[in-house]
Amino acid sequence: LLGERLAGVGLTAVRHGPSARAEETARIVCERVGGVSAEAAEEAGDYPPYLPRREELPAESADATVERLAGLSAEERAAGPALARAAEARFTGPAEGDEARHELVVTHAFLAAWLVRDALDAPAWRWIGLNHANTGLTVIRYPPGRPAALTLFNDLGHLPEELRRPGYPPELRA
């Protein structure tokens, strides 16, 4: 369904994280849109992009957040920040030249939240709480000479109502 939604966009690149689910989604999107093939990108993976210190966080959620992040593997915690910097370098910023570029990055909630946080110039810890649903579509524009523009966040309009955030009340599924 996501591929059908993106069919008229004119994608110039499709990149995906290393997980089987991300690869499969990217492959299906490429089949639907045509003219572009999927490329694996380690920096589009699922990892914590930044590990905040307790004092950076809101007092009411600091302990729970630090505890949750401490539950990630040491490897994920060590590699995440460098991968996030690599993702920013590769996937953000204005296109070079005069031609428009429409790139799709099939990733996971942590990186999607990190890129949104970056686009909004929010503090580094603020990727936490920017929750994305499975197949949620987020669009960030990078116009030359202007700030990044978050034009769509976690949109599920390509899914039938019953597949939008199962388990949530109807008013939160739109």
Beta strands, then each sheet from edge to edge (+ up, - down):
strand 1: 13-16
strand 2: 38-40
strand 3: 103-106
strand 4: 137-141
strand 5: 149-155
sheet 1: 2+ 1+ 3+
sheet 2: 4+ 5-
end
